[in-house]
Amino acid sequence: MSVIRHFINGADTGATVRTGPVYNPATGEAHRTVAFASVEEVEQAIDAAKAAGAAWRATSLIKRADVFFRLRQILAERTPELAAIVTSEHGKVLSDAAGEVSRGIENVEFAAGLVHLLKGEHAEQVARGVDVHSVKQPVGVVACITPFNFPVMVPLWMVASAIACGNTVVLKPSEKDPSAAIWLAKAFQEAGLPDGVLNVVNGDKVAVDTLLDAPDVKAVSFVGSTPIAKSIYERASANGKRVQALGGAKNHMVVMPDADVDGAAAAAVSAAYGSAGERCMAVSVLVAVGDVADPLIASITEKVADLRIGDGTDAASEMGPLITREHRDRVEGYVHGAEAEGATVLIDGTAQTFAGDGFFTGISLIDHVKPGMKLYEDEIFGPVLSVVRVETYAEAVELINAHQFGNGTAIFTRDGGTARQFEFDIEVGMVGINVPIPVPVGAFSFGGWKSSLFGDSHIYGPESIHFYTRSKVVTTRWPDHTAAQVDLGFPSNH
């Protein structure tokens, strides 16, 4: 089996004292091995990033932008190659993997506009002969810790903005599917990024803790589960770092009685079961208002009858496997326990059988789910869609606002007034109006509320420029022919 090592200071490196298996989820076979970084190897990556920082910060903005223009071309031309790597380690179907690359390219395009994004402000004559201007300067070495479910898109969410702002980066991808991160680092290198500006270390908690504690790491970006996001936020911020830590989700999709039922059903199927539900923006709760539940469920049941589940490399497959055997068993446990909690299992995906040893499960649809059930409260992160029935719009809003997570939500309705009120009422960071997965385009920022985000900055887009830079305000007066005077009073702008 090939060994996936680290990428430090422009070269593959790393001992193999500690390693882990990388599986092909469609077959269940370990087809690669990934080296787990030691403390010393992580420190080597941090040192490389720190050493490269001064020269990269001094690089002109135009030359920085050129790197991103070239990187965009590489990603666009070689999308099939990168998508195949994602599918081989994550399991999502090739079309979905290519879509992930496409969304990552959006963030590269955004970063390519860094000449505009890094402009400061200027005010002249704030006092007689005095001007004030502000500049945005990089924070230094940034640690980016990314999840398994988007091994291309999420690294590009973080790394593109961080590097555009003049920082250097140590990227720690998920050990479950690390090859895409190495591919990206080499693509950056091919696009002209100097060695040491982007480094990749693979590994486990040892690598993460080293990054969180290292004095030379000035900022930490993280996407993962809420318990780990909270832990990372607390530890890194206690060490004086700025932190953005995105956590879990339980995304509700409200369907009003006036909605296009077939359209809403198609959206629910796509958003709940795409990528086997392993998306932080997946719809996992369908909130049916009034008498829309029965026709909605009937339409969903009809649409999933012929859903093709199989190897992601098969063009006929619409959904692939889950990432690991352990995760599949965990997801299926929620379905097995649903009826004991009082819910009704309409479609039991755990009963579907598959040839071979891949980490497959079928799609599940569960009705009469209520708050308080584990099925409702927990982030399942699998192809399980729960239906909660409510009588009114107000009940739907109260239900969503009471949940601990506030990542994404959607409402399906033909009524503009209802849609506008929903936007105003709902306590969730990203909202879709007749859009089931409201992931913002690259020119906006991504982030939830409540236990879905720790820290005050959303990821990518305009807020990422704020997160990855420090503002400096400069007040200027040039000597004139007036005699200097001593004045011990507090400066007054008059």
QUIVEN-V880264 format. One record per pair of residues at least 4 apart in sequence whose ideal C-beta (glycine too) atoms are under 6 Angstrom apart, sorted by the first residue. I is the first residue (numbers start at 1). J is the second residue. D is the distance in Angstrom with one decimal. If there is no record, write none. Layout:
i=I j=J d=D
i=I j=J d=D
This chain:
i=1 j=32 d=5.5
i=1 j=33 d=5.2
i=2 j=32 d=5.3
i=3 j=33 d=4.9
i=4 j=32 d=5.8
i=4 j=34 d=4.4
i=4 j=178 d=5.3
i=4 j=179 d=5.7
i=5 j=12 d=4.9
i=5 j=14 d=3.9
i=5 j=35 d=5.1
i=6 j=13 d=5.5
i=6 j=14 d=4.1
i=6 j=37 d=6.0
i=6 j=200 d=5.9
i=6 j=201 d=4.9
i=6 j=202 d=5.9
i=7 j=182 d=5.4
i=7 j=185 d=4.5
i=7 j=200 d=4.2
i=8 j=13 d=5.1
i=8 j=44 d=5.8
i=8 j=45 d=4.8
i=8 j=48 d=5.4
i=8 j=199 d=4.9
i=9 j=48 d=4.0
i=9 j=195 d=5.2
i=9 j=196 d=4.7
i=10 j=195 d=2.9
i=14 j=35 d=4.4
i=16 j=35 d=5.0
i=18 j=36 d=4.0
i=19 j=33 d=4.9
i=19 j=35 d=5.6
i=20 j=34 d=5.3
i=20 j=175 d=5.3
i=21 j=30 d=3.6
i=22 j=32 d=4.0
i=22 j=34 d=5.3
i=22 j=89 d=5.8
i=23 j=30 d=5.3
i=24 j=29 d=5.5
i=24 j=31 d=5.0
i=24 j=88 d=5.8
i=25 j=91 d=3.5
i=25 j=321 d=4.1
i=25 j=323 d=5.8
i=25 j=359 d=4.6
i=26 j=91 d=5.7
i=26 j=311 d=4.2
i=26 j=321 d=5.5
i=26 j=358 d=4.6
i=27 j=358 d=5.5
i=28 j=357 d=3.4
i=28 j=358 d=5.1
i=34 j=175 d=5.6
i=34 j=178 d=5.2
i=34 j=202 d=5.0
i=35 j=202 d=5.9
i=36 j=203 d=4.1
i=36 j=204 d=5.6
i=37 j=41 d=4.2
i=37 j=42 d=5.1
i=37 j=201 d=4.3
i=37 j=203 d=4.0
i=37 j=207 d=4.6
i=39 j=210 d=5.1
i=42 j=201 d=5.3
i=42 j=207 d=5.2
i=42 j=210 d=4.1
i=45 j=170 d=4.8
i=45 j=199 d=4.2
i=45 j=201 d=5.0
i=46 j=170 d=5.8
i=46 j=214 d=5.3
i=46 j=216 d=5.3
i=48 j=196 d=4.3
i=48 j=199 d=5.5
i=49 j=141 d=4.6
i=49 j=168 d=3.9
i=49 j=170 d=5.5
i=49 j=199 d=5.6
i=50 j=141 d=5.5
i=50 j=216 d=5.1
i=51 j=196 d=5.9
i=52 j=56 d=5.6
i=52 j=168 d=5.1
i=52 j=196 d=3.1
i=52 j=197 d=5.0
i=53 j=57 d=6.0
i=53 j=168 d=4.8
i=56 j=168 d=6.0
i=56 j=197 d=5.0
i=57 j=138 d=5.6
i=57 j=166 d=4.5
i=59 j=63 d=5.2
i=59 j=64 d=5.6
i=61 j=114 d=5.9
i=61 j=115 d=4.7
i=64 j=114 d=5.9
i=65 j=112 d=5.4
i=65 j=114 d=5.6
i=65 j=115 d=5.9
i=67 j=191 d=5.0
i=67 j=192 d=4.9
i=67 j=193 d=5.2
i=68 j=108 d=5.5
i=68 j=111 d=5.0
i=68 j=112 d=3.9
i=69 j=112 d=5.5
i=70 j=191 d=3.9
i=70 j=192 d=6.0
i=71 j=108 d=5.6
i=71 j=191 d=4.0
i=72 j=105 d=5.9
i=72 j=108 d=4.8
i=74 j=78 d=6.0
i=74 j=187 d=5.0
i=74 j=191 d=6.0
i=75 j=105 d=5.2
i=78 j=82 d=6.0
i=79 j=83 d=5.8
i=79 j=98 d=5.4
i=79 j=101 d=4.8
i=82 j=101 d=5.4
i=82 j=183 d=5.9
i=83 j=94 d=5.4
i=83 j=97 d=3.8
i=83 j=98 d=4.3
i=83 j=101 d=5.9
i=85 j=179 d=5.1
i=85 j=180 d=5.4
i=85 j=183 d=6.0
i=86 j=90 d=5.3
i=86 j=97 d=4.0
i=86 j=151 d=5.8
i=86 j=180 d=5.6
i=87 j=94 d=5.3
i=87 j=97 d=5.0
i=87 j=312 d=4.2
i=87 j=313 d=6.0
i=89 j=177 d=3.6
i=89 j=179 d=5.9
i=90 j=177 d=4.8
i=91 j=312 d=5.5
i=91 j=320 d=4.2
i=91 j=321 d=4.4
i=92 j=96 d=4.4
i=92 j=97 d=5.4
i=92 j=275 d=4.9
i=92 j=312 d=5.6
i=92 j=320 d=5.2
i=93 j=312 d=4.3
i=93 j=317 d=5.1
i=93 j=320 d=5.2
i=94 j=312 d=5.9
i=96 j=275 d=5.5
i=100 j=150 d=5.7
i=100 j=152 d=5.3
i=100 j=153 d=4.7
i=101 j=152 d=5.4
i=103 j=153 d=5.1
i=104 j=152 d=5.0
i=104 j=153 d=4.3
i=104 j=156 d=3.7
i=106 j=442 d=3.4
i=107 j=156 d=4.8
i=107 j=157 d=5.5
i=107 j=160 d=4.8
i=107 j=442 d=4.8
i=107 j=460 d=5.2
i=108 j=160 d=5.3
i=110 j=442 d=4.1
i=111 j=160 d=4.0
i=111 j=161 d=5.7
i=111 j=164 d=3.9
i=113 j=117 d=5.6
i=114 j=118 d=5.5
i=114 j=164 d=4.1
i=117 j=465 d=5.1
i=118 j=136 d=5.1
i=120 j=133 d=5.9
i=120 j=134 d=4.3
i=120 j=135 d=4.5
i=121 j=134 d=5.0
i=122 j=133 d=4.2
i=123 j=132 d=5.1
i=124 j=131 d=4.7
i=126 j=130 d=5.4
i=126 j=132 d=5.2
i=126 j=493 d=5.4
i=127 j=493 d=4.3
i=129 j=477 d=5.3
i=130 j=477 d=4.9
i=131 j=476 d=4.9
i=132 j=475 d=5.1
i=133 j=474 d=5.5
i=134 j=471 d=5.5
i=134 j=473 d=4.8
i=135 j=472 d=5.1
i=136 j=469 d=4.0
i=136 j=471 d=6.0
i=137 j=470 d=5.4
i=137 j=472 d=5.8
i=138 j=165 d=5.3
i=138 j=166 d=3.6
i=138 j=167 d=4.4
i=139 j=218 d=4.5
i=139 j=219 d=5.0
i=139 j=470 d=5.7
i=140 j=218 d=4.0
i=141 j=168 d=5.5
i=141 j=216 d=5.3
i=141 j=217 d=5.1
i=141 j=218 d=5.9
i=142 j=162 d=4.6
i=142 j=167 d=4.8
i=142 j=169 d=5.1
i=142 j=219 d=4.7
i=143 j=170 d=5.3
i=143 j=211 d=4.1
i=143 j=217 d=4.9
i=143 j=220 d=4.8
i=144 j=158 d=4.1
i=144 j=159 d=5.8
i=144 j=169 d=5.8
i=144 j=171 d=4.7
i=144 j=221 d=4.9
i=145 j=172 d=4.8
i=145 j=222 d=4.6
i=146 j=154 d=4.6
i=146 j=155 d=5.0
i=146 j=173 d=5.1
i=146 j=223 d=6.0
i=147 j=174 d=5.7
i=147 j=223 d=5.0
i=147 j=224 d=5.0
i=148 j=174 d=3.7
i=148 j=176 d=4.3
i=148 j=177 d=5.3
i=148 j=323 d=5.5
i=149 j=278 d=4.6
i=150 j=154 d=4.4
i=151 j=177 d=4.7
i=151 j=180 d=4.0
i=152 j=180 d=5.0
i=154 j=223 d=5.3
i=155 j=159 d=5.3
i=155 j=171 d=6.0
i=155 j=181 d=5.7
i=155 j=184 d=5.9
i=156 j=160 d=5.1
i=157 j=459 d=5.3
i=157 j=460 d=4.3
i=158 j=162 d=6.0
i=158 j=221 d=4.5
i=159 j=163 d=5.9
i=159 j=169 d=5.5
i=161 j=464 d=3.8
i=161 j=468 d=5.6
i=162 j=167 d=4.6
i=162 j=169 d=5.3
i=162 j=468 d=4.8
i=165 j=468 d=4.2
i=165 j=469 d=5.0
i=167 j=468 d=5.6
i=168 j=197 d=4.9
i=169 j=198 d=5.1
i=170 j=199 d=5.0
i=171 j=181 d=5.7
i=171 j=200 d=4.8
i=172 j=201 d=5.5
i=172 j=207 d=5.3
i=173 j=178 d=4.8
i=173 j=181 d=3.8
i=175 j=202 d=5.9
i=176 j=323 d=5.6
i=178 j=202 d=4.8
i=181 j=200 d=5.1
i=182 j=200 d=5.8
i=185 j=198 d=5.2
i=185 j=200 d=4.9
i=188 j=193 d=4.2
i=188 j=198 d=5.2
i=189 j=193 d=5.8
i=193 j=197 d=5.2
i=201 j=207 d=5.3
i=203 j=207 d=3.4
i=205 j=209 d=5.8
i=211 j=217 d=5.6
i=212 j=235 d=4.9
i=212 j=236 d=4.8
i=219 j=241 d=5.8
i=219 j=242 d=4.7
i=220 j=236 d=4.5
i=220 j=241 d=5.4
i=220 j=243 d=4.9
i=221 j=244 d=5.3
i=222 j=229 d=6.0
i=222 j=232 d=5.0
i=222 j=245 d=4.3
i=223 j=246 d=4.6
i=224 j=228 d=4.8
i=224 j=229 d=5.7
i=225 j=248 d=5.2
i=226 j=247 d=3.4
i=226 j=248 d=4.0
i=226 j=451 d=5.1
i=229 j=245 d=4.0
i=229 j=247 d=3.6
i=229 j=454 d=5.3
i=230 j=454 d=5.7
i=232 j=236 d=5.7
i=232 j=245 d=5.1
i=233 j=237 d=5.8
i=233 j=243 d=5.0
i=233 j=245 d=4.3
i=233 j=454 d=3.7
i=236 j=241 d=4.5
i=236 j=243 d=4.6
i=237 j=243 d=5.1
i=243 j=455 d=4.9
i=244 j=455 d=4.4
i=244 j=457 d=4.6
i=244 j=467 d=5.8
i=245 j=454 d=4.2
i=245 j=455 d=5.7
i=246 j=453 d=5.6
i=247 j=451 d=5.8
i=247 j=452 d=5.2
i=248 j=379 d=4.0
i=248 j=405 d=5.9
i=249 j=280 d=4.8
i=249 j=405 d=5.1
i=249 j=407 d=3.5
i=249 j=452 d=5.6
i=250 j=284 d=5.8
i=250 j=379 d=5.8
i=250 j=403 d=5.7
i=250 j=405 d=4.4
i=251 j=283 d=5.3
i=251 j=284 d=5.8
i=251 j=407 d=6.0
i=251 j=408 d=4.5
i=252 j=285 d=4.5
i=252 j=287 d=5.2
i=252 j=400 d=4.8
i=252 j=409 d=5.1
i=253 j=268 d=6.0
i=253 j=283 d=4.5
i=253 j=286 d=5.5
i=253 j=410 d=4.6
i=253 j=436 d=5.9
i=254 j=287 d=4.5
i=254 j=396 d=4.8
i=254 j=411 d=4.4
i=255 j=259 d=5.1
i=255 j=264 d=4.8
i=255 j=288 d=5.5
i=255 j=292 d=5.4
i=255 j=296 d=5.8
i=255 j=412 d=4.8
i=256 j=289 d=5.2
i=256 j=413 d=4.0
i=257 j=290 d=4.2
i=257 j=292 d=4.9
i=258 j=413 d=5.8
i=258 j=414 d=4.9
i=258 j=415 d=5.8
i=259 j=264 d=4.9
i=259 j=412 d=4.1
i=259 j=413 d=5.4
i=261 j=295 d=5.1
i=261 j=296 d=5.6
i=261 j=299 d=5.6
i=262 j=299 d=5.4
i=264 j=412 d=4.2
i=265 j=296 d=5.8
i=265 j=299 d=3.6
i=265 j=300 d=4.7
i=265 j=303 d=5.9
i=267 j=271 d=6.0
i=267 j=436 d=4.0
i=268 j=272 d=5.7
i=268 j=283 d=5.9
i=268 j=286 d=5.6
i=269 j=273 d=5.9
i=269 j=300 d=5.9
i=269 j=303 d=5.0
i=269 j=304 d=5.8
i=270 j=274 d=5.5
i=271 j=283 d=3.9
i=271 j=436 d=3.7
i=271 j=437 d=5.0
i=272 j=283 d=4.8
i=272 j=385 d=4.1
i=273 j=319 d=5.7
i=273 j=363 d=4.9
i=273 j=383 d=4.7
i=275 j=279 d=5.2
i=276 j=319 d=5.5
i=276 j=322 d=5.4
i=276 j=383 d=5.1
i=277 j=282 d=5.0
i=277 j=382 d=4.6
i=277 j=383 d=4.2
i=278 j=381 d=5.7
i=281 j=408 d=4.8
i=281 j=437 d=5.0
i=281 j=439 d=5.5
i=283 j=436 d=5.6
i=285 j=386 d=5.1
i=285 j=388 d=5.9
i=286 j=387 d=4.8
i=287 j=388 d=5.2
i=287 j=396 d=4.8
i=288 j=292 d=5.1
i=288 j=293 d=3.6
i=288 j=296 d=5.6
i=288 j=387 d=6.0
i=288 j=389 d=5.3
i=289 j=390 d=5.7
i=289 j=396 d=5.6
i=292 j=296 d=5.3
i=293 j=389 d=5.0
i=304 j=363 d=5.7
i=307 j=318 d=5.7
i=308 j=316 d=5.4
i=308 j=317 d=5.4
i=308 j=318 d=4.8
i=309 j=319 d=4.8
i=310 j=314 d=5.1
i=310 j=317 d=4.0
i=312 j=317 d=6.0
i=312 j=320 d=3.9
i=321 j=358 d=4.8
i=321 j=359 d=4.2
i=321 j=360 d=4.6
i=322 j=327 d=5.1
i=322 j=328 d=4.3
i=322 j=359 d=4.8
i=323 j=327 d=5.4
i=325 j=359 d=5.2
i=328 j=359 d=4.7
i=328 j=361 d=5.3
i=331 j=380 d=5.8
i=331 j=382 d=3.2
i=332 j=350 d=4.4
i=332 j=361 d=5.8
i=334 j=375 d=5.4
i=334 j=380 d=5.3
i=334 j=384 d=6.0
i=335 j=350 d=5.1
i=335 j=364 d=4.8
i=338 j=343 d=4.3
i=338 j=345 d=5.4
i=338 j=366 d=5.1
i=338 j=375 d=5.4
i=339 j=345 d=5.9
i=341 j=373 d=4.4
i=343 j=366 d=5.0
i=343 j=368 d=5.3
i=343 j=369 d=4.9
i=344 j=367 d=4.4
i=344 j=368 d=4.8
i=345 j=366 d=5.4
i=346 j=365 d=4.6
i=346 j=367 d=5.3
i=347 j=364 d=5.7
i=347 j=365 d=4.1
i=349 j=361 d=5.3
i=349 j=362 d=3.0
i=349 j=363 d=4.7
i=349 j=364 d=4.0
i=352 j=362 d=3.2
i=354 j=360 d=4.2
i=363 j=383 d=4.4
i=364 j=384 d=4.6
i=365 j=385 d=5.3
i=366 j=386 d=5.1
i=367 j=387 d=4.6
i=369 j=373 d=5.9
i=369 j=375 d=5.6
i=369 j=376 d=5.2
i=369 j=386 d=3.9
i=369 j=388 d=5.2
i=371 j=376 d=5.6
i=374 j=378 d=5.3
i=375 j=386 d=5.8
i=380 j=384 d=5.0
i=390 j=395 d=3.9
i=390 j=396 d=5.2
i=391 j=395 d=5.9
i=397 j=425 d=4.9
i=400 j=409 d=5.8
i=401 j=427 d=4.5
i=404 j=451 d=4.6
i=405 j=451 d=5.6
i=405 j=452 d=5.0
i=406 j=427 d=5.8
i=406 j=428 d=4.5
i=406 j=429 d=5.8
i=406 j=448 d=5.1
i=406 j=449 d=3.5
i=406 j=450 d=3.9
i=406 j=452 d=5.3
i=407 j=448 d=3.5
i=407 j=452 d=4.0
i=408 j=430 d=4.4
i=408 j=438 d=5.6
i=409 j=426 d=5.8
i=409 j=428 d=4.3
i=409 j=431 d=5.7
i=410 j=432 d=3.6
i=410 j=436 d=5.2
i=411 j=422 d=4.6
i=412 j=434 d=5.5
i=413 j=418 d=4.8
i=413 j=419 d=5.6
i=419 j=433 d=4.7
i=421 j=425 d=5.8
i=422 j=426 d=5.6
i=423 j=431 d=5.7
i=428 j=449 d=6.0
i=429 j=447 d=5.2
i=429 j=448 d=3.9
i=429 j=449 d=4.5
i=430 j=438 d=4.8
i=431 j=438 d=5.9
i=432 j=438 d=3.4
i=440 j=444 d=3.7
i=440 j=446 d=5.6
i=444 j=461 d=4.9
i=445 j=458 d=3.9
i=445 j=461 d=3.6
i=445 j=462 d=5.8
i=445 j=463 d=4.0
i=446 j=458 d=5.8
i=446 j=459 d=5.0
i=446 j=460 d=5.7
i=447 j=453 d=5.2
i=447 j=458 d=2.8
i=447 j=459 d=5.8
i=448 j=452 d=3.0
i=448 j=453 d=5.0
i=457 j=463 d=5.0
i=457 j=467 d=4.1
i=458 j=463 d=4.4
i=460 j=464 d=4.9
i=464 j=468 d=6.0
